Amino acid sequence: MIMNYKGFVPDVNNAAFVADNACVIGRVQMGQGSSAWFGAVLRGDDEKIIIGKNSNIQDNCTVHCTPGFPAVIGDDVSVGHNAVLHGCTVGSGSLIGMNATVMNGAVIGKNCLVGAGALVTENKHFPDNSLIIGVPAKAVAAIDGAKAAKIAENAAHYSEKAAEFAKIQKSAHDASKEI
């Protein structure tokens, strides 16, 4: 569902995929090839949300903000199932693991991996190429070229899947109109 809020209309690129039961609300901008999967909520009611090109917000994720803390997600980012991003910045080429939480004012650098279940606390900043794990989250290693390539493959895979699911969803809509 794509929904206006107080005069703010989501700006969803024509080449982006929004699953039927995902909610994209208010001040949300989604770049080319980006995707919001089943059950995802991108709620731009208090601040803006920017999703870069070819980034994916997977099933049941929540992206929200607090006034003064927009959510900015770079290009080629994967946000794993059930993750919560709240008023934070995620650099291009990064992966946020399943069930991870990234809080207000936190900054994840480019090409980072935030491990599954990690809790990145408010205003915490991590440099580019960091492996970030734990509760509270800490940088424990640098991301090497092989790991960065795997992260990039994941984002590319989701872009391909998004194009496929967009066609399937359109076919389902077209078929329901015929009934």
N, C-alpha and C positions, 0 to 999 in steps of 0.2 A: 504494500500500500504506500503510495506517495501522497503526502498530505501537506497542505498549506497550514501555516500557523501564524496568526496575527499579521497577515499580509506578506509573510515570508514564504516564498515558493521554492521548494527544492530544485536545484539545478543539476539534473541527472543527464549525463552525456548519452546521446542516442546509442552509443556502442557499449553502454554499461548494462549490467543485468541486476534487476531487483526481483527476487523471488516473490511470488504472490503473497506470502504471509510474512514477509519482511516489512518493517515499518521505517520509512524515510520521511522525517517530519521537520518542517521549518527550514532553518538556515543551514542546509546541507548542500555541499557541492561534491559530485562524484565524477571523476575523470574517465576518460576513454578506457574501455576494457576493464573497468573496476566492477566489483560485484558485492552485493549484499545478499547473503544466502538465507535459507529458511529459518524463520524465527529471529533473525537479527533485528535489532532496534537501533536506529541512528536518529537520535532525538535532539535536533537543533533548536530548542525552544529558548534556552537561556544564553546561548552563545553559538558561534558558527562551528561547523564541522566541515573539514576539507579532506576528501579522500583522493589521493593521487591516481595517476594512470596505472592500470593493471594491478591495482591492489584489491585484496579480497578480505571481506569481513564475513567470516564463516558462520555456520549455523549457531543460533542462540547467543551471539555476541551482543553486548550493549556498548554503544558509544554515546556518551552524554557529556555535558559541560556544566560549569558553574560560571556565573558572570565574571569576566576578566580572565577566564581560562578556556580558550577555544581548544578544540581537538583538531590537530593537524597530523595527517598520516601521509607520508611521502609516496613516491612511486614504487611499484613492485614490492609492496609490503603484504605479508600474510598475517592475518589475525586469527588464531586458532579457535576452534569451537569453545563456546562458553566464556571467552575472555571478556574482561570489562576494561574499557579505556575511558577515563574520565578527565577531561580537561588537560590532556597531555599532548606531547609531540613525539612522533615516531619517525625516525629518519628513513629515507629510501633504502630499499634492499633488506629491510629487517624482517624478522619473524617473531611474532608474539605467540608463545606456546598456549596450548589449551588450558583453560581455567586460570590463566594469569590475570592479574589486576595491575593496572598502571594508573596512578592517582594524579590529582591536580598538580600542574606545574612541573611534573616529571618530564625529562627529556631523554629519549632513547636515541643514540647516535645512528649514523648510517651503518648498514650491514651488521646489525647486532642480532643476537638470538636471546630472547627472554624465555627462560625455561618454563615448562608446564607448571602451573600452580604457584609461580613466583608472585610476590607482592612488592611492587615498586612503589615506595612511599612518596608522599607529597614532596615536590620540589627537588627530588633526587635527579642528578644528571649523570649520564653514562656516556663515555666517549665512543667514537666510531669503532666498529669491529670488536665489540665486547660480548662475551658470553656471560649472561646475567641470570643468576639462579638464587632461590632461597626465599625465606620469609624472616626478616625483611631481605629484599634482594641485594645481592652484592655481585660485582664483576669478579669473576674467578679466573678468566683466561681470555686470550685474544682469539678471534675467529680467523682461521687460516683460509687459504684460497679454496681448498676442497669443500669446506663447510659453507663458505659463501656461495659456491657454485650450486650446492644442494638447496640452499635457501632460494636462490634465483630460479632453480628448476621448479620449486613448489609454487612460486608466484606465476610462472609461465603456465604450469599445469592448470591452475585455477582460472587463468584467463581463457584457456582453451575450453575448459569445462563450462565457463560462464557463457561463451558463445553457443555451445551445444545446448545448454539448458534454456537459453533465451529462445532458440528455435522450437524446442519441445514445448515450452510454456505458450508461445504464440500459436502453435498447432492446437494445443488444448483449448485455448481461448476461441480460436476459429471454429473448432468442432462444436463447442458449446453453443455458439451462435446459430449453428445449423439445426439444432434440436428444437 
